[in-house]
């Protein structure tokens, strides 16, 4: 019997797993790669969001489209949240499948205007206790994917969560704002000052989390904008 080289072992294991447990697209039941969740056709059917949204207007309950008043509060989002995005986010965030993020870098990058020449990519941080519980930070995985797609350096750990906030998904709009108020701090302010920075999260709902992060970055002299996979209006 021919021996399998150590370098080939991971790909062989992946092939055997795919054969034994084939992935099916939750949107249509067609075959889908283990790191893709959706098939190509269902991915293309996710509704697109054509314009940036304003995190400050959104968190205040106002129309977030076309805002010209709040510089440094733009959030670039490729998709509107639907059941297909929900399947992706659930697998990434709660399904223990961080490798999914690598396939999403192009989608995130497509929402960033070509003229927005970023210097750095950051992630919305998890509290260390939450990250230990989950095993990884899904926003960091997405930030790494965006960094690779844009060929822009990522600065891990540049933002820190100063307290263990409640899960935003369980809170209403006003409670979300209060939950993350003053919850972030810049760890490397000298590396951010005067730099054009993109900070990445998975989903924008009320905009409270990204608004808090962008306010922190702006206070340190960064020119910042948010990036997220989807907006759930």
Buried (B, 14 or more C-beta within 10 A) or exposed (E): EEEEEEEEEEEEEEEEEEEEEEBEBBBEEEEBBBBBBBBEEBBEEBEEBEEBBBBBBBBBEEEBEEBEEBEBBBBBBBBBBBEBBBBBBEBBBEEEBBBBBBBBBEBBBEBBEEEBEBBBBBBBBBBEEBBEEBEBBBBBBBBBBBBBBBEBEBBBEBBBBEEEBEEBEEBEBEBBBEBBEEBBBBEBBEBBEEBBBBBBBBBBBBBBBBBBBBBBBBEBBBBBBBBBBBBBE
